[in-house]
Amino acid sequence: MSIITPFCLAGAMAPITVSGALMLQHAEAMAGITLSQMTRAGAPVSYGGFLSNVDMKSGSPAFGTPEHIRACMGSGQLARYIGLPWRSATGAASNTADAQGASETIMALWGALLGNAMVTVDAAGWLEGGLTLGYEKFILDIESLQTIAELAQPAPADAAALGFDAIAEVQPGGHFFSVAHTMERYQTAFYRPLVADLSNHGAWTEAGALTADQRATAIWKQRLADFTPPEACDGVADLLDRFVRSRSESGGAPPED
């Protein structure tokens, strides 16, 4: 399947208004979709959108903004209007794995959800508007994606899930920790966080008072230490090293005039 994705940033490569930027994006997408059908009629194609705004002080792209979210919802509506699946993206402008970066990616992810995206890319590890990738940011974003994936699973609402027996078993002033309904389900009932620490402050302090990004560091380092490359990767690193070294020794790319 071809995914036709215009890259429009309101205020830079598109009109500064969300409506104007959506209009330009739609025109560009339709041009690409038309070309794909002229080349091969009936070829599967998806409507793509990568529309956000820029920071008008610097011209740098911004993500997770109200305009970004509105653009996502508008893009999804336009895709449904022409009967095509929609490809979206998240992103982050933050330069490190901090609260700003988390907020930007999560808000952009909600934009994709509200717009009913079929595919969402650039959803893990983005920093500096996509110029760099952070391992900690990648792990923290995976937590968000796993949460959304869990949210997307249908929740049972049958008699067993409603827990009438559990309610009858608990006396006034009692609790649900040890009832049969809980004991049958406690190991799989809730999502188990990848990074989040749900302990109280005392236990968190005794364990080293690690912040989320510090815990993410330990996770990615352990994952790399435990990784076994597939056989297809044998010798690839040496080939790449030789290629980079030869190009560097030759002076690299010629300077621009």
C-alpha positions as a Markdown table, in Angstrom:
| # | Residue | x | y | z |
|---|---|---|---|---|
| 1 | Met | 0.0 | 0.0 | 0.0 |
| 2 | Ser | 1.2 | 3.5 | -0.8 |
| 3 | Ile | 0.8 | 6.1 | 1.9 |
| 4 | Ile | 0.6 | 9.6 | 0.5 |
| 5 | Thr | 1.7 | 12.0 | 3.2 |
| 6 | Pro | 2.1 | 15.7 | 2.6 |
| 7 | Phe | 4.4 | 17.4 | 5.2 |
| 8 | Cys | 2.7 | 20.7 | 6.0 |
| 9 | Leu | 3.6 | 23.0 | 8.9 |
| 10 | Ala | 1.1 | 25.8 | 9.5 |
| 11 | Gly | 2.8 | 29.2 | 9.3 |
| 12 | Ala | 5.8 | 27.9 | 7.3 |
| 13 | Met | 4.9 | 25.5 | 4.4 |
| 14 | Ala | 1.1 | 26.1 | 4.7 |
| 15 | Pro | -1.2 | 28.9 | 5.7 |
| 16 | Ile | -1.0 | 29.9 | 9.4 |
| 17 | Thr | -4.6 | 28.9 | 10.1 |
| 18 | Val | -5.4 | 25.2 | 10.7 |
| 19 | Ser | -8.3 | 25.3 | 8.2 |
| 20 | Gly | -6.0 | 26.8 | 5.5 |
| 21 | Ala | -3.2 | 24.3 | 6.3 |
| 22 | Leu | -5.7 | 21.4 | 6.1 |
| 23 | Met | -7.0 | 22.6 | 2.8 |
| 24 | Leu | -3.4 | 22.6 | 1.3 |
| 25 | Gln | -2.6 | 19.3 | 2.8 |
| 26 | His | -5.8 | 17.8 | 1.3 |
| 27 | Ala | -5.0 | 19.2 | -2.1 |
| 28 | Glu | -1.5 | 17.8 | -2.0 |
| 29 | Ala | -2.7 | 14.4 | -0.8 |
| 30 | Met | -5.4 | 14.2 | -3.5 |
| 31 | Ala | -2.8 | 15.1 | -6.1 |
| 32 | Gly | -0.6 | 12.2 | -4.9 |
| 33 | Ile | -3.5 | 9.8 | -4.6 |
| 34 | Thr | -4.7 | 10.7 | -8.2 |
| 35 | Leu | -1.2 | 10.1 | -9.5 |
| 36 | Ser | -1.0 | 6.7 | -7.8 |
| 37 | Gln | -4.3 | 5.7 | -9.5 |
| 38 | Met | -3.2 | 7.0 | -12.9 |
| 39 | Thr | -0.2 | 4.8 | -12.5 |
| 40 | Arg | -2.1 | 1.7 | -11.4 |
| 41 | Ala | -5.9 | 2.0 | -11.1 |
| 42 | Gly | -7.2 | 0.4 | -8.0 |
| 43 | Ala | -3.8 | 0.3 | -6.2 |
| 44 | Pro | -4.3 | 0.3 | -2.5 |
| 45 | Val | -3.5 | 3.8 | -1.0 |
| 46 | Ser | -3.8 | 5.5 | 2.3 |
| 47 | Tyr | -4.4 | 9.2 | 3.1 |
| 48 | Gly | -1.4 | 10.5 | 5.2 |
| 49 | Gly | -1.1 | 13.6 | 7.3 |
| 50 | Phe | 1.8 | 15.2 | 9.1 |
| 51 | Leu | 0.4 | 18.6 | 9.9 |
| 52 | Ser | 1.3 | 20.7 | 12.9 |
| 53 | Asn | 2.4 | 24.3 | 13.4 |
| 54 | Val | 5.8 | 26.0 | 13.9 |
| 55 | Asp | 7.1 | 28.2 | 16.6 |
| 56 | Met | 6.7 | 31.6 | 15.1 |
| 57 | Lys | 9.8 | 32.8 | 17.1 |
| 58 | Ser | 12.2 | 30.3 | 15.6 |
| 59 | Gly | 10.4 | 28.6 | 12.8 |
| 60 | Ser | 11.0 | 25.2 | 14.5 |
| 61 | Pro | 8.2 | 22.6 | 14.3 |
| 62 | Ala | 6.0 | 22.1 | 17.3 |
| 63 | Phe | 4.1 | 19.0 | 18.4 |
| 64 | Gly | 1.3 | 18.2 | 20.8 |
| 65 | Thr | -0.1 | 21.7 | 20.5 |
| 66 | Pro | -3.8 | 22.5 | 20.3 |
| 67 | Glu | -3.3 | 23.2 | 16.6 |
| 68 | His | -1.6 | 19.9 | 16.1 |
| 69 | Ile | -4.5 | 18.1 | 17.8 |
| 70 | Arg | -7.1 | 20.0 | 15.7 |
| 71 | Ala | -5.1 | 19.2 | 12.6 |
| 72 | Cys | -5.1 | 15.5 | 13.5 |
| 73 | Met | -8.9 | 15.4 | 14.0 |
| 74 | Gly | -9.4 | 17.4 | 10.8 |
| 75 | Ser | -7.2 | 15.1 | 8.8 |
| 76 | Gly | -9.0 | 12.1 | 10.0 |
| 77 | Gln | -12.3 | 13.6 | 9.0 |
| 78 | Leu | -11.0 | 14.4 | 5.5 |
| 79 | Ala | -9.7 | 10.9 | 5.1 |
| 80 | Arg | -13.1 | 9.4 | 6.1 |
| 81 | Tyr | -14.8 | 11.8 | 3.7 |
| 82 | Ile | -13.0 | 10.3 | 0.8 |
| 83 | Gly | -13.3 | 6.8 | 2.2 |
| 84 | Leu | -9.6 | 6.1 | 2.9 |
| 85 | Pro | -7.6 | 4.9 | 5.9 |
| 86 | Trp | -5.6 | 7.7 | 7.6 |
| 87 | Arg | -2.0 | 7.7 | 8.6 |
| 88 | Ser | -1.0 | 10.0 | 11.4 |
| 89 | Ala | 2.2 | 10.9 | 13.4 |
| 90 | Thr | 3.1 | 12.2 | 16.9 |
| 91 | Gly | 6.4 | 13.9 | 17.6 |
| 92 | Ala | 8.1 | 16.1 | 20.2 |
| 93 | Ala | 10.0 | 19.3 | 20.1 |
| 94 | Ser | 11.6 | 18.8 | 23.6 |
| 95 | Asn | 15.4 | 18.4 | 23.7 |
| 96 | Thr | 15.4 | 15.8 | 26.5 |
| 97 | Ala | 13.1 | 13.2 | 28.0 |
| 98 | Asp | 11.3 | 15.6 | 30.4 |
| 99 | Ala | 7.7 | 16.5 | 31.2 |
| 100 | Gln | 7.6 | 18.7 | 28.0 |
| 101 | Gly | 8.6 | 15.8 | 25.8 |
| 102 | Ala | 6.1 | 13.4 | 27.4 |
| 103 | Ser | 3.3 | 15.9 | 27.2 |
| 104 | Glu | 4.0 | 16.7 | 23.5 |
| 105 | Thr | 4.0 | 13.1 | 22.4 |
| 106 | Ile | 1.0 | 12.0 | 24.5 |
| 107 | Met | -1.1 | 15.0 | 23.4 |
| 108 | Ala | -0.2 | 14.3 | 19.8 |
| 109 | Leu | -1.0 | 10.6 | 20.3 |
| 110 | Trp | -4.5 | 11.6 | 21.6 |
| 111 | Gly | -4.9 | 13.7 | 18.5 |
| 112 | Ala | -4.2 | 10.6 | 16.4 |
| 113 | Leu | -6.7 | 8.6 | 18.5 |
| 114 | Leu | -9.4 | 11.3 | 18.3 |
| 115 | Gly | -8.9 | 11.4 | 14.5 |
| 116 | Asn | -9.2 | 7.6 | 14.3 |
| 117 | Ala | -5.8 | 7.0 | 12.7 |
| 118 | Met | -5.2 | 3.6 | 11.3 |
| 119 | Val | -1.4 | 4.0 | 11.4 |
| 120 | Thr | 0.6 | 6.3 | 13.7 |
| 121 | Val | 4.4 | 6.8 | 13.1 |
| 122 | Asp | 7.1 | 8.8 | 14.8 |
| 123 | Ala | 5.6 | 7.8 | 18.1 |
| 124 | Ala | 8.6 | 6.7 | 20.1 |
| 125 | Gly | 11.9 | 8.4 | 20.9 |
| 126 | Trp | 11.5 | 11.7 | 19.1 |
| 127 | Leu | 13.4 | 14.7 | 20.4 |
| 128 | Glu | 14.3 | 18.1 | 19.0 |
| 129 | Gly | 11.5 | 17.9 | 16.4 |
| 130 | Gly | 12.8 | 14.6 | 15.0 |
| 131 | Leu | 16.4 | 15.7 | 14.7 |
| 132 | Thr | 17.6 | 13.4 | 17.5 |
| 133 | Leu | 16.4 | 10.3 | 19.2 |
| 134 | Gly | 16.7 | 9.6 | 22.9 |
| 135 | Tyr | 16.8 | 6.1 | 24.4 |
| 136 | Glu | 15.1 | 7.2 | 27.6 |
| 137 | Lys | 12.4 | 9.0 | 25.5 |
| 138 | Phe | 11.9 | 5.9 | 23.4 |
| 139 | Ile | 11.3 | 3.7 | 26.5 |
| 140 | Leu | 9.0 | 6.3 | 28.1 |
| 141 | Asp | 7.0 | 6.6 | 24.8 |
| 142 | Ile | 6.7 | 2.8 | 24.6 |
| 143 | Glu | 5.0 | 3.0 | 28.0 |
| 144 | Ser | 2.4 | 5.4 | 26.6 |
| 145 | Leu | 1.9 | 3.3 | 23.5 |
| 146 | Gln | 1.4 | 0.1 | 25.5 |
| 147 | Thr | -1.2 | 2.0 | 27.7 |
| 148 | Ile | -3.1 | 3.0 | 24.5 |
| 149 | Ala | -2.9 | -0.5 | 23.2 |
| 150 | Glu | -4.3 | -1.8 | 26.4 |
| 151 | Leu | -7.0 | 0.9 | 26.3 |
| 152 | Ala | -8.0 | -0.3 | 22.8 |
| 153 | Gln | -8.8 | -3.8 | 24.0 |
| 154 | Pro | -12.5 | -4.5 | 24.5 |
| 155 | Ala | -13.5 | -4.7 | 28.1 |
| 156 | Pro | -15.7 | -7.6 | 29.2 |
| 157 | Ala | -19.1 | -6.7 | 30.7 |
| 158 | Asp | -20.5 | -10.2 | 31.3 |
| 159 | Ala | -21.8 | -11.4 | 34.7 |
| 160 | Ala | -18.4 | -12.6 | 35.7 |
| 161 | Ala | -16.8 | -9.3 | 34.9 |
| 162 | Leu | -19.5 | -7.3 | 36.8 |
| 163 | Gly | -18.5 | -9.1 | 40.0 |
| 164 | Phe | -21.9 | -9.5 | 41.7 |
| 165 | Asp | -20.5 | -12.4 | 43.7 |
| 166 | Ala | -17.5 | -10.3 | 44.9 |
| 167 | Ile | -19.8 | -7.5 | 46.0 |
| 168 | Ala | -22.0 | -10.0 | 48.0 |
| 169 | Glu | -18.9 | -11.5 | 49.6 |
| 170 | Val | -17.5 | -8.3 | 51.0 |
| 171 | Gln | -19.2 | -7.2 | 54.2 |
| 172 | Pro | -19.7 | -3.6 | 55.2 |
| 173 | Gly | -16.3 | -2.1 | 56.1 |
| 174 | Gly | -14.4 | -4.9 | 54.3 |
| 175 | His | -12.2 | -4.9 | 51.1 |
| 176 | Phe | -11.9 | -6.7 | 47.8 |
| 177 | Phe | -8.2 | -7.8 | 48.1 |
| 178 | Ser | -8.9 | -11.4 | 49.1 |
| 179 | Val | -12.2 | -12.2 | 47.6 |
| 180 | Ala | -12.4 | -15.1 | 45.2 |
| 181 | His | -13.2 | -12.8 | 42.3 |
| 182 | Thr | -10.0 | -10.8 | 42.9 |
| 183 | Met | -7.8 | -13.9 | 43.6 |
| 184 | Glu | -8.8 | -15.4 | 40.3 |
| 185 | Arg | -7.8 | -12.3 | 38.3 |
| 186 | Tyr | -5.2 | -10.2 | 40.2 |
| 187 | Gln | -2.2 | -11.4 | 38.1 |
| 188 | Thr | -3.7 | -10.3 | 34.8 |
| 189 | Ala | -6.4 | -7.8 | 35.7 |
| 190 | Phe | -4.4 | -4.6 | 35.3 |
| 191 | Tyr | -1.7 | -3.3 | 32.9 |
| 192 | Arg | 1.7 | -3.8 | 34.4 |
| 193 | Pro | 3.8 | -0.6 | 33.9 |
| 194 | Leu | 7.1 | -0.8 | 32.0 |
| 195 | Val | 8.6 | 2.3 | 33.6 |
| 196 | Ala | 6.1 | 3.8 | 36.0 |
| 197 | Asp | 6.8 | 3.4 | 39.8 |
| 198 | Leu | 3.5 | 3.0 | 41.7 |
| 199 | Ser | 5.1 | 2.6 | 45.1 |
| 200 | Asn | 4.6 | 5.2 | 47.9 |
| 201 | His | 7.2 | 7.9 | 48.6 |
| 202 | Gly | 8.9 | 5.9 | 51.4 |
| 203 | Ala | 9.4 | 2.8 | 49.3 |
| 204 | Trp | 10.5 | 4.9 | 46.3 |
| 205 | Thr | 13.1 | 6.7 | 48.4 |
| 206 | Glu | 14.4 | 3.4 | 49.9 |
| 207 | Ala | 14.8 | 2.0 | 46.4 |
| 208 | Gly | 17.0 | 4.9 | 45.4 |
| 209 | Ala | 14.5 | 7.7 | 44.5 |
| 210 | Leu | 15.0 | 7.1 | 40.8 |
| 211 | Thr | 13.1 | 9.4 | 38.4 |
| 212 | Ala | 11.3 | 8.0 | 35.3 |
| 213 | Asp | 14.1 | 8.8 | 32.9 |
| 214 | Gln | 16.6 | 7.1 | 35.2 |
| 215 | Arg | 14.5 | 4.0 | 35.4 |
| 216 | Ala | 14.2 | 4.2 | 31.6 |
| 217 | Thr | 17.9 | 4.3 | 31.3 |
| 218 | Ala | 18.2 | 1.0 | 33.2 |
| 219 | Ile | 15.6 | -0.6 | 31.0 |
| 220 | Trp | 17.2 | 0.3 | 27.7 |
| 221 | Lys | 20.7 | -0.7 | 28.9 |
| 222 | Gln | 19.4 | -4.1 | 30.1 |
| 223 | Arg | 17.5 | -4.6 | 26.8 |
| 224 | Leu | 20.7 | -4.0 | 24.8 |
| 225 | Ala | 22.7 | -6.2 | 27.1 |
| 226 | Asp | 20.2 | -9.1 | 26.6 |
| 227 | Phe | 19.8 | -8.6 | 22.8 |
| 228 | Thr | 21.0 | -11.3 | 20.5 |
| 229 | Pro | 21.4 | -10.0 | 16.9 |
| 230 | Pro | 19.8 | -12.2 | 14.2 |
| 231 | Glu | 22.1 | -14.1 | 11.9 |
| 232 | Ala | 21.2 | -11.8 | 9.1 |
| 233 | Cys | 23.1 | -9.0 | 10.9 |
| 234 | Asp | 26.4 | -10.9 | 10.9 |
| 235 | Gly | 29.2 | -8.7 | 9.4 |
| 236 | Val | 26.9 | -5.8 | 8.7 |
| 237 | Ala | 28.5 | -3.5 | 11.4 |
| 238 | Asp | 31.9 | -4.1 | 9.9 |
| 239 | Leu | 30.7 | -3.3 | 6.4 |
| 240 | Leu | 29.1 | -0.1 | 7.6 |
| 241 | Asp | 32.2 | 0.9 | 9.6 |
| 242 | Arg | 34.4 | 0.4 | 6.5 |
| 243 | Phe | 32.0 | 2.4 | 4.4 |
| 244 | Val | 31.8 | 5.3 | 6.8 |
| 245 | Arg | 35.6 | 5.3 | 7.3 |
| 246 | Ser | 36.3 | 5.2 | 3.6 |
| 247 | Arg | 34.0 | 8.1 | 2.9 |
| 248 | Ser | 35.4 | 10.1 | 5.8 |
| 249 | Glu | 39.0 | 9.6 | 4.6 |
| 250 | Ser | 38.0 | 10.7 | 1.1 |
| 251 | Gly | 36.8 | 14.0 | 2.6 |
| 252 | Gly | 33.0 | 13.3 | 2.7 |
| 253 | Ala | 30.4 | 15.0 | 0.6 |
| 254 | Pro | 31.7 | 17.9 | -1.6 |
| 255 | Pro | 31.0 | 21.4 | -0.1 |
| 256 | Glu | 28.1 | 23.4 | -1.6 |
| 257 | Asp | 28.9 | 26.3 | -3.8 |
